[in-house]
Amino acid sequence: MKKRIITARIVTATPKDEIDKNTYEVFELEKGVPTYGYDLAQAVKDGYLVDYVSVESKLKFIEQGIVYDELSEEDREEYEETWIFNEDTIKKVLNVLMTEGIKIDYGQKLGKTIIFAKNHDHAEKILEIFNKEYPHLPDYAKVIDNYMTYAQSAIDEF
């Protein structure tokens, strides 16, 4: 049986308190105290955002795989380098997304989706495999991260 989990999260624009970018000081705010909270449920109710649905799936390797704590340091490094780039695992996760993800346009198209990767190389590998598995969807997926020159524009376009 497939599980669907509906969750609500708070979307924030959190002030920073880093030395070179302290927005609390810039706006003369009390450090660590937000000036306003606007949660997802209220934003949905007000019509500014739509709620999202998480699709949970279980893969045998992920659920019953190796015990990381029992690996040697060398094996841990190899595991971290190879597991996240395991093509079969990525293919299975993408398949779950493409078959079980929220559809739009009367079920004809996958709705906007964010895939969180471990790092830039992992994101690039996911994109590479997506393009191999779904060549009929060119430019459908994109890596957006701090390696891009115009990341904010790409986010806005999304």
MODELLER restraints for C-alpha pairs under 7 A, 6 or more apart:
rsr = mdl.restraints
at = mdl.atoms
rsr.add(forms.Gaussian(group=physical.xy_distance, feature=features.Distance(at['CA:3:A'], at['CA:55:A']), mean=6.99, stdev=0.5))
rsr.add(forms.Gaussian(group=physical.xy_distance, feature=features.Distance(at['CA:3:A'], at['CA:56:A']), mean=6.13, stdev=0.5))
rsr.add(forms.Gaussian(group=physical.xy_distance, feature=features.Distance(at['CA:4:A'], at['CA:54:A']), mean=6.51, stdev=0.5))
rsr.add(forms.Gaussian(group=physical.xy_distance, feature=features.Distance(at['CA:4:A'], at['CA:55:A']), mean=5.28, stdev=0.5))
rsr.add(forms.Gaussian(group=physical.xy_distance, feature=features.Distance(at['CA:4:A'], at['CA:56:A']), mean=6.37, stdev=0.5))
rsr.add(forms.Gaussian(group=physical.xy_distance, feature=features.Distance(at['CA:5:A'], at['CA:53:A']), mean=6.21, stdev=0.5))
rsr.add(forms.Gaussian(group=physical.xy_distance, feature=features.Distance(at['CA:5:A'], at['CA:54:A']), mean=5.37, stdev=0.5))
rsr.add(forms.Gaussian(group=physical.xy_distance, feature=features.Distance(at['CA:5:A'], at['CA:55:A']), mean=6.30, stdev=0.5))
rsr.add(forms.Gaussian(group=physical.xy_distance, feature=features.Distance(at['CA:6:A'], at['CA:52:A']), mean=6.84, stdev=0.5))
rsr.add(forms.Gaussian(group=physical.xy_distance, feature=features.Distance(at['CA:6:A'], at['CA:53:A']), mean=4.69, stdev=0.5))
rsr.add(forms.Gaussian(group=physical.xy_distance, feature=features.Distance(at['CA:6:A'], at['CA:54:A']), mean=5.97, stdev=0.5))
rsr.add(forms.Gaussian(group=physical.xy_distance, feature=features.Distance(at['CA:7:A'], at['CA:53:A']), mean=6.44, stdev=0.5))
rsr.add(forms.Gaussian(group=physical.xy_distance, feature=features.Distance(at['CA:8:A'], at['CA:40:A']), mean=6.40, stdev=0.5))
rsr.add(forms.Gaussian(group=physical.xy_distance, feature=features.Distance(at['CA:8:A'], at['CA:41:A']), mean=6.75, stdev=0.5))
rsr.add(forms.Gaussian(group=physical.xy_distance, feature=features.Distance(at['CA:8:A'], at['CA:51:A']), mean=6.86, stdev=0.5))
rsr.add(forms.Gaussian(group=physical.xy_distance, feature=features.Distance(at['CA:9:A'], at['CA:40:A']), mean=5.92, stdev=0.5))
rsr.add(forms.Gaussian(group=physical.xy_distance, feature=features.Distance(at['CA:10:A'], at['CA:39:A']), mean=4.84, stdev=0.5))
rsr.add(forms.Gaussian(group=physical.xy_distance, feature=features.Distance(at['CA:10:A'], at['CA:40:A']), mean=5.19, stdev=0.5))
rsr.add(forms.Gaussian(group=physical.xy_distance, feature=features.Distance(at['CA:11:A'], at['CA:39:A']), mean=6.27, stdev=0.5))
rsr.add(forms.Gaussian(group=physical.xy_distance, feature=features.Distance(at['CA:11:A'], at['CA:40:A']), mean=6.12, stdev=0.5))
rsr.add(forms.Gaussian(group=physical.xy_distance, feature=features.Distance(at['CA:15:A'], at['CA:23:A']), mean=5.55, stdev=0.5))
rsr.add(forms.Gaussian(group=physical.xy_distance, feature=features.Distance(at['CA:15:A'], at['CA:24:A']), mean=6.34, stdev=0.5))
rsr.add(forms.Gaussian(group=physical.xy_distance, feature=features.Distance(at['CA:16:A'], at['CA:22:A']), mean=5.34, stdev=0.5))
rsr.add(forms.Gaussian(group=physical.xy_distance, feature=features.Distance(at['CA:16:A'], at['CA:23:A']), mean=5.49, stdev=0.5))
rsr.add(forms.Gaussian(group=physical.xy_distance, feature=features.Distance(at['CA:16:A'], at['CA:24:A']), mean=6.89, stdev=0.5))
rsr.add(forms.Gaussian(group=physical.xy_distance, feature=features.Distance(at['CA:17:A'], at['CA:23:A']), mean=6.42, stdev=0.5))
rsr.add(forms.Gaussian(group=physical.xy_distance, feature=features.Distance(at['CA:17:A'], at['CA:24:A']), mean=6.50, stdev=0.5))
rsr.add(forms.Gaussian(group=physical.xy_distance, feature=features.Distance(at['CA:24:A'], at['CA:30:A']), mean=6.55, stdev=0.5))
rsr.add(forms.Gaussian(group=physical.xy_distance, feature=features.Distance(at['CA:24:A'], at['CA:31:A']), mean=5.66, stdev=0.5))
rsr.add(forms.Gaussian(group=physical.xy_distance, feature=features.Distance(at['CA:43:A'], at['CA:49:A']), mean=5.51, stdev=0.5))
rsr.add(forms.Gaussian(group=physical.xy_distance, feature=features.Distance(at['CA:44:A'], at['CA:50:A']), mean=5.17, stdev=0.5))
rsr.add(forms.Gaussian(group=physical.xy_distance, feature=features.Distance(at['CA:44:A'], at['CA:51:A']), mean=6.30, stdev=0.5))
rsr.add(forms.Gaussian(group=physical.xy_distance, feature=features.Distance(at['CA:55:A'], at['CA:101:A']), mean=6.65, stdev=0.5))
rsr.add(forms.Gaussian(group=physical.xy_distance, feature=features.Distance(at['CA:68:A'], at['CA:76:A']), mean=6.88, stdev=0.5))
rsr.add(forms.Gaussian(group=physical.xy_distance, feature=features.Distance(at['CA:84:A'], at['CA:122:A']), mean=6.66, stdev=0.5))
rsr.add(forms.Gaussian(group=physical.xy_distance, feature=features.Distance(at['CA:85:A'], at['CA:122:A']), mean=6.37, stdev=0.5))
rsr.add(forms.Gaussian(group=physical.xy_distance, feature=features.Distance(at['CA:85:A'], at['CA:125:A']), mean=6.58, stdev=0.5))
rsr.add(forms.Gaussian(group=physical.xy_distance, feature=features.Distance(at['CA:90:A'], at['CA:126:A']), mean=6.49, stdev=0.5))
rsr.add(forms.Gaussian(group=physical.xy_distance, feature=features.Distance(at['CA:91:A'], at['CA:129:A']), mean=6.91, stdev=0.5))
rsr.add(forms.Gaussian(group=physical.xy_distance, feature=features.Distance(at['CA:98:A'], at['CA:110:A']), mean=6.79, stdev=0.5))
rsr.add(forms.Gaussian(group=physical.xy_distance, feature=features.Distance(at['CA:101:A'], at['CA:110:A']), mean=6.37, stdev=0.5))
rsr.add(forms.Gaussian(group=physical.xy_distance, feature=features.Distance(at['CA:102:A'], at['CA:110:A']), mean=5.98, stdev=0.5))
rsr.add(forms.Gaussian(group=physical.xy_distance, feature=features.Distance(at['CA:102:A'], at['CA:111:A']), mean=5.65, stdev=0.5))
rsr.add(forms.Gaussian(group=physical.xy_distance, feature=features.Distance(at['CA:103:A'], at['CA:109:A']), mean=5.38, stdev=0.5))
rsr.add(forms.Gaussian(group=physical.xy_distance, feature=features.Distance(at['CA:103:A'], at['CA:110:A']), mean=4.46, stdev=0.5))
rsr.add(forms.Gaussian(group=physical.xy_distance, feature=features.Distance(at['CA:103:A'], at['CA:111:A']), mean=5.19, stdev=0.5))
rsr.add(forms.Gaussian(group=physical.xy_distance, feature=features.Distance(at['CA:104:A'], at['CA:110:A']), mean=5.98, stdev=0.5))
rsr.add(forms.Gaussian(group=physical.xy_distance, feature=features.Distance(at['CA:104:A'], at['CA:111:A']), mean=5.38, stdev=0.5))
rsr.add(forms.Gaussian(group=physical.xy_distance, feature=features.Distance(at['CA:117:A'], at['CA:123:A']), mean=5.21, stdev=0.5))
rsr.add(forms.Gaussian(group=physical.xy_distance, feature=features.Distance(at['CA:123:A'], at['CA:143:A']), mean=6.27, stdev=0.5))
rsr.add(forms.Gaussian(group=physical.xy_distance, feature=features.Distance(at['CA:124:A'], at['CA:143:A']), mean=6.66, stdev=0.5))
rsr.add(forms.Gaussian(group=physical.xy_distance, feature=features.Distance(at['CA:127:A'], at['CA:141:A']), mean=6.66, stdev=0.5))
rsr.add(forms.Gaussian(group=physical.xy_distance, feature=features.Distance(at['CA:127:A'], at['CA:142:A']), mean=6.80, stdev=0.5))
rsr.add(forms.Gaussian(group=physical.xy_distance, feature=features.Distance(at['CA:127:A'], at['CA:143:A']), mean=6.99, stdev=0.5))
rsr.add(forms.Gaussian(group=physical.xy_distance, feature=features.Distance(at['CA:131:A'], at['CA:138:A']), mean=7.00, stdev=0.5))
rsr.add(forms.Gaussian(group=physical.xy_distance, feature=features.Distance(at['CA:144:A'], at['CA:151:A']), mean=6.00, stdev=0.5))
rsr.add(forms.Gaussian(group=physical.xy_distance, feature=features.Distance(at['CA:144:A'], at['CA:154:A']), mean=6.81, stdev=0.5))
rsr.add(forms.Gaussian(group=physical.xy_distance, feature=features.Distance(at['CA:145:A'], at['CA:151:A']), mean=6.17, stdev=0.5))
